Amino acid sequence: MTQRKSFSKKDRARLFTLYAGECHLCAGKIDGTKEAWEIEHVIPWALTQDDSDPNLRLAHIKCHKVKTHQEDRPRISKAERQYMKHNGLSKPKGFPKPTNTKFNWRTGRYERIEL
């Protein structure tokens, strides 16, 4: 598994200039000296491992947290479930029925069948 890239001050300044200091989520202006902001992935990094400029945008910390919680996390979780199911790694549902048994609805138990 690859590690996430740490963006340098030079990268942050380049992206700030490239996107004119605008939050791509709320379209608000980011004051780089007074407000905290983050570099945000349009398509979550966990899905693509893409750190290229077209996938990076600026975002206020509040806006970024909301997007991550409401949009990104469910998409990442779904992709992980699909990966696990595709590779046969998902946990089985319920428990296996005991062999040579029949469920008795009156008692609510499995009973042995005489062979």
N, C-alpha and C positions, 0 to 999 in steps of 0.2 A: 504494500500500500504506500502510495506517495504521501509525502508530508505537505501540508499547506505552505504556500509561499508567504514569507514575511515581506511586506512592502516597505521599501526604504523611503526616506524623506524626499529623495529625488523623484521616485515613482509617484508619491502622493502629490507633490507639487505639479508634476507633468499632467496627471489626471485632473487636478483641480483646474488647471488652465484649459485643458482640452474640453472639459464639460462646463466651463464658465462659472464654476462654483455654484451649480444648481442641483438641488436634491431631485433625483429623477422620480421619486415616489410622490412627493407633494408639490413638486415644481417650485418650491420656495428657495430663496437665495440663502446660501450658506455663508455666514461671516466667519471666515477661517481663523480669525484671531480671537473671537469671543465664543463661538459655538463649537461643540464637539461634533465631529462627523466621521464617517467610516467609508471605506471602499466596499461596495456591495456588489455581489455577483447577480446578474440578471437571471441566469439559469444557475441554480445552486451548485456550488463547487463539488458537493458530495455526489452529484449526478454526473458531472462531466470532467472534473479536475481541470477546468479551463480557466487560465488566468490571463487570457489575451484581452487586449483593450476593448474589443467590441462587447465582451461579456462583463466588463467592469463599469460601475457607475458610482457616483457620489450619493450619499444619503445621510440625513440626520440620524443620530443614534436612535431616537424614539421611532422614527419611520422605519428604520431597518429592523428593529425588534418586532414591530407589528407585522411586517411582511414575513419575517422569518417564522414567527409563531403561526400566522394564519395561512400562509401559502406554501412556504418552502418545507416546513416540517412534515405536513401531510404527504407531499409529493415524495419526499425522501423516504418516509416510512413505507409508502406503497411500493416504491422501487425496491426496497430491501425485502419486503414480503414476496414480491414477484421473483426476485433473484433466488430467495430461499426455496420457494415452491418449485421453480424451474430446475433447480439442482437437487431436489429431493431432500432438502435439509430442514423443511418445516416439521414442527412437532406433530405427531398424530392426534387426531381429534378423539376425545373420549378414551376408553380403554377397551382392549380386545375382549370379545365374549369368550368366556371359559368353554373349552371343548367338552363335548358330550353333555351339554346342559340345555335347559329350557327355562325361560323366565316365567315364574308363577306370579300373575298379577295380584292374586289375593294376598299372598304373603309378602310380595315385593322383593323376592329373592330368586336367584338362579338355583334350580334343582337338577340333580343328576338324572340322566335318562338311562334306564336299564337297557343294556344291549343284549 
